[in-house]
């Protein structure tokens, strides 16, 4: 298991969406900043709060050119219910293989009742990790206000960089 660090290319994942569609990440986020959230499950109150917060911030995220996707090990029915309950308009994947996701991204896995611990990534328009937030338990996760502030800062910093030094990363 290797943690993803700033500058690393985010690995290719195929998310299963309710209704049978799939979404390829990071390709689906290309061209703008992306937020990728792994949540513990629909049963987790902290995860529910995080997903609702990102939904409430949808307008601000869209205004700065950021897209959000989320993923858990929940089955399709639980995911469909969660999406409806919170009126989520961003893609929410289901039935994730926790161990495979952990191998690719470094996310922590809970072995007793198998699920992914809360993990969040902000990726740049080229699919490179800008920030990774790994939690080993219920708390410690990305919040939309921080993500919005970070992306605004990166856009401002990027506009001051010459093309030869623009890596999407700010020291």
Secondary structure, DSSP 8 states (H G I E B T S, - for coil): -----TT-B---EEEEETTS-EEEETGGGTTSEEEEEE-S-TT-HHHHHHHHHHHHTHHHHHHTTEEEEEE-S--HHHHHHHHHHHT--SEEEES--HHHHHHHH---EETTTTEE--EEEEE-TTSBEEEEEE-SSSS----HHHHHHHHHHHHHHHHHS-GGG--S---
